[in-house]
Amino acid sequence: MKIMLCCAAGMSTSLLVTKMEKAAAAKELDVEIWANPVSEAKDHLDADIILLGPQIRYAEKSVKELVDGKMPVQNIDMRSYGRMDGEKVLSDALKAIEDFKK
């Protein structure tokens, strides 16, 4: 499973990626998680989900148009992002992927 986080420059989500990876490892999930600036989203359309950082919520519509219904695009909950709650963000992403496949 592949989870891409997007933010303004690709740097602010690095800590969240690390926390999500630790949560995935604890659950023994085979997940690839990485962060990119939203401007590079078009280069990574092989992800299973794109998560948008709170600072780029404005880009949700354009990213959804970019992926053209091929994967879910979801805003990261601001509270979870602020707390760097990797377990919650991972859980939300997995649920969104599951719901999308239905």
Residue pairs with C-beta under 8 A, 6 or more apart in sequence:
1 29
1 30
1 31
1 32
1 48
1 94
1 97
2 31
2 32
2 33
2 46
2 47
2 48
2 49
3 20
3 31
3 32
3 33
3 34
3 47
3 48
3 49
3 51
3 90
3 93
4 33
4 34
4 35
4 36
4 41
4 44
4 47
4 49
4 50
4 51
5 13
5 16
5 17
5 33
5 34
5 35
5 36
5 50
5 51
5 52
5 53
5 76
6 13
6 35
6 36
6 37
6 38
6 41
6 50
6 51
6 52
6 53
6 56
6 59
6 63
7 13
7 35
7 37
7 38
7 52
7 53
7 55
7 56
8 37
8 38
8 53
8 55
8 56
9 37
10 35
10 36
10 37
10 40
11 35
12 53
12 55
13 35
13 53
14 35
15 84
16 35
16 76
16 81
16 84
16 86
16 89
17 33
17 34
17 35
17 86
18 86
19 84
19 85
19 86
19 87
19 89
20 31
20 33
20 86
20 87
20 89
20 90
20 93
21 31
21 33
21 86
22 86
23 86
23 87
23 90
23 91
24 31
24 33
24 90
31 90
33 90
34 44
36 43
36 44
38 52
38 56
38 59
38 63
41 50
41 63
41 66
42 66
45 66
45 67
45 70
45 71
47 71
48 71
48 97
49 71
49 72
49 73
49 74
49 93
49 96
49 97
49 100
50 63
50 67
50 71
50 72
50 73
50 74
51 74
51 75
51 76
51 89
51 93
52 59
52 60
52 63
52 73
52 74
52 75
52 76
53 76
53 81
54 75
54 76
54 78
54 81
54 82
57 75
60 73
60 75
63 73
64 73
67 73
71 100
72 96
72 97
72 99
72 100
74 92
74 93
74 96
76 89
76 92
77 88
77 89
77 92
79 85
80 88
80 89
80 92
81 89
